[in-house]
Amino acid sequence: MKNKKKLSDSNLLLLITIVIFFAMYIGAILFLKGGFLRPQAFLNILNSNAALIILACGMSLVMITGGIDISLGGQMALISMCCAVYLDEMGGNIFVSILIALAIGMAFGGVIGFLVAYLDIQPFIVSLAGMFFARGMTTIVRTAPFNVANEAFTKLKNTRIIVPGLGSVNRKGIYVDAYIEIGVIVALLVVVLMFILLKWTKLGRAFYAVGGNKQSALMLGINVKRTKFLAHLLCGLLAGIGGYVLFMIRGSGSVANGSGFEMDAIASSIIGGTLLTGGVGNIIGTLFGVLSLSTIQNIVSSAGFDEAWWIGITTAGMLCLFLVIQSIVMSRKKSS
Amino acid sequence: MSDTKKKTDAAGLLTRLVRNQIFIPLAALLLLVIVNLIAGPSFFKISLGTNNAGNMILSGYPITILDFGSELAILAIGMTLVTAASGGQDISVGAAMAIAGSVILRVLCGNAGSHPETMQAPIIVAFLIGCVVAMLFGAFNGILVAYFHIQPMVATLILYTAGRSIAAWINNNELPIISEPEFGYFGGFIPGIPIPTPIFIAAACMIVMALVLKFTTLGLYTQSVGINEKSARLNGLNPTFIKFLSFVILGLCVAVAGFIKVSRLSTINYSVIAKDIEMDAILAVALGGNALSGGKFSMVASILGAYVIQFLTQTLYRFKVSSDALPAYKAVVVIVLVVASAPTVREKLSSMWKSRKAHTKEVG
């Protein structure tokens, strides 16, 4: 009985996600032979989603405390645009550009966190305004997209890390090494750090406590406002890192950078078993959420539905499915 | 003696006015009018001229504001109900407008390709089908919110993500163009009438809503569900259905607004049409002084709020703000607004006010 109850919230949702991910991936290998078998296919999913993984970690943190932040995509656009202008037109160096990215992210996180935590304003409204502000500011900086021509940056951008033992032989019979980009290392590092933070630190446990029940968290002596503020600040920091990783992947400053990322990040977190109501969530689940989401998008596009609109529709369908599962799990929990 | 009484009366009137919900949008409107008057009163000039089609029309910024504010005002009607009933907002209205517009154009094009010579179906049929589809999507949101208890903003996130994709899919990503002038009447001018048609459509929607609120219990039920769902249920209401209904009504509003929008353009651009209008609609409700957490609402204040936002947009255009940068300025307005209306800030301000008053009394 006790075991069953333990399985009924966090772990059950996590389990569903992991099972669905493996089922989809194995299904893809079996039915769509188009390259899913090669390890590089999997690594490519990581390569192209490094930024999303980082962003989704930040989103999960905020969602665990019971908030939400939909301004992340806009922040990424602003960050990549500012860094692009700095590197391209001012010929700045890379370390300063990274600092710029982190500063912008943390400024957004700090302001949103302050408004949400200390002034008790609905996080959705605040971050909606944040999103429009970031998008508007991006167009004020530059409207037309442009590529960055900065030697050091291009070098960093094209750095590839060879993964030994996972290469494959291509059609011409030449052995091709499997590789990942720097962003993936950053993303995995973030996942590990966030996992440790949530699992074993006082702050991480406070996030869960605040999201689960504000009143009892307060009675436990947790500074609820400060905890919420820190969650948003941390999320902003991660948005800064994620924005820079996205900038490294795209290599350009564009208004369209990071469009729809907030939705993907929320969808990934939800698919990964983070509850919207707060208090429940897991970074590992979030990682699998991102992987599931992008796997299903890959499957849909390689199954012949390659028009642009299918991606939006699949993402929404997936989000809808998991929201309904969550809702059912929650109502079951309530009734039991 | 009578002098002091008069004074308190005046003060009472002032506080009553300030306390009234409609005060916030009115004050904002007044502020905008003053700003525009200072910048040059030509802003308020209305002139009668002829347009390209040779019709006598009224033109001028005030007319433009009323004209282009129509969609927003119509959306604000539905959004107010959704906000009041569910305590959340629908962020998919822009995407749903794209869907409604796409459906209307699809029906009008029929099988005659994307640039038909004549419309393949009567406009009214296309409009009604658009209404049904938009109401179905509203119902989808409503089911998620009311029956599955998902937060409204997150539930509508699904349609927000998928909506424009669905709209493109309906028309196979082609951009249909309706060249017949009759279709343009609904977003432009009917020959012989110098006032833009959207103003009439918006007025009709408002009258219908006013009658519904006056003669049915919709308003009362919506408020009671929004204020306390549990006690509403104990009083024999069905909160689930009322929430659901509010989303369906919003769907209808979305269809009307989408119809005006496509009629204005005679075509559609899926990724741009009605972009960011959800923000404006939510802002209209907030500016109208309605609590975004649900409960009591004032329809008049919301509609007034919608026009004030259109006024703000027009004012920003006047000061040469590009349309891409507009969201940044509006976001600042939203933040100022929500901060000013946040309970904690209000408490602090009022306590500061009180202590100051007490202080002056002591001194006096």
Boltz contact constraints between the chains, C-beta under 6 A:
constraints:
  - contact:
      token1: [A, 119]
      token2: [B, 342]
      max_distance: 6.0
  - contact:
      token1: [A, 119]
      token2: [B, 344]
      max_distance: 6.0
  - contact:
      token1: [A, 120]
      token2: [B, 344]
      max_distance: 6.0
  - contact:
      token1: [A, 121]
      token2: [B, 338]
      max_distance: 6.0
  - contact:
      token1: [A, 121]
      token2: [B, 342]
      max_distance: 6.0
  - contact:
      token1: [A, 124]
      token2: [B, 153]
      max_distance: 6.0
  - contact:
      token1: [A, 125]
      token2: [B, 338]
      max_distance: 6.0
  - contact:
      token1: [A, 129]
      token2: [B, 331]
      max_distance: 6.0
  - contact:
      token1: [A, 129]
      token2: [B, 334]
      max_distance: 6.0
  - contact:
      token1: [A, 129]
      token2: [B, 335]
      max_distance: 6.0
  - contact:
      token1: [A, 132]
      token2: [B, 279]
      max_distance: 6.0
  - contact:
      token1: [A, 132]
      token2: [B, 327]
      max_distance: 6.0
  - contact:
      token1: [A, 132]
      token2: [B, 331]
      max_distance: 6.0
  - contact:
      token1: [A, 133]
      token2: [B, 328]
      max_distance: 6.0
  - contact:
      token1: [A, 133]
      token2: [B, 331]
      max_distance: 6.0
  - contact:
      token1: [A, 135]
      token2: [B, 327]
      max_distance: 6.0
  - contact:
      token1: [A, 136]
      token2: [B, 325]
      max_distance: 6.0
  - contact:
      token1: [A, 136]
      token2: [B, 327]
      max_distance: 6.0
  - contact:
      token1: [A, 136]
      token2: [B, 328]
      max_distance: 6.0
  - contact:
      token1: [A, 137]
      token2: [B, 328]
      max_distance: 6.0
  - contact:
      token1: [A, 139]
      token2: [B, 324]
      max_distance: 6.0
  - contact:
      token1: [A, 139]
      token2: [B, 325]
      max_distance: 6.0
  - contact:
      token1: [A, 140]
      token2: [B, 325]
      max_distance: 6.0
  - contact:
      token1: [A, 263]
      token2: [B, 161]
      max_distance: 6.0
  - contact:
      token1: [A, 276]
      token2: [B, 151]
      max_distance: 6.0
  - contact:
      token1: [A, 276]
      token2: [B, 154]
      max_distance: 6.0
  - contact:
      token1: [A, 309]
      token2: [B, 165]
      max_distance: 6.0
  - contact:
      token1: [A, 309]
      token2: [B, 168]
      max_distance: 6.0
  - contact:
      token1: [A, 309]
      token2: [B, 169]
      max_distance: 6.0
  - contact:
      token1: [A, 312]
      token2: [B, 161]
      max_distance: 6.0
  - contact:
      token1: [A, 312]
      token2: [B, 162]
      max_distance: 6.0
  - contact:
      token1: [A, 312]
      token2: [B, 165]
      max_distance: 6.0
  - contact:
      token1: [A, 313]
      token2: [B, 162]
      max_distance: 6.0
  - contact:
      token1: [A, 313]
      token2: [B, 165]
      max_distance: 6.0
  - contact:
      token1: [A, 315]
      token2: [B, 161]
      max_distance: 6.0
  - contact:
      token1: [A, 316]
      token2: [B, 158]
      max_distance: 6.0
  - contact:
      token1: [A, 316]
      token2: [B, 161]
      max_distance: 6.0
  - contact:
      token1: [A, 316]
      token2: [B, 162]
      max_distance: 6.0
  - contact:
      token1: [A, 319]
      token2: [B, 158]
      max_distance: 6.0
  - contact:
      token1: [A, 320]
      token2: [B, 158]
      max_distance: 6.0
  - contact:
      token1: [A, 323]
      token2: [B, 150]
      max_distance: 6.0
  - contact:
      token1: [A, 324]
      token2: [B, 148]
      max_distance: 6.0
  - contact:
      token1: [A, 327]
      token2: [B, 148]
      max_distance: 6.0
  - contact:
      token1: [A, 327]
      token2: [B, 149]
      max_distance: 6.0
  - contact:
      token1: [A, 327]
      token2: [B, 150]
      max_distance: 6.0
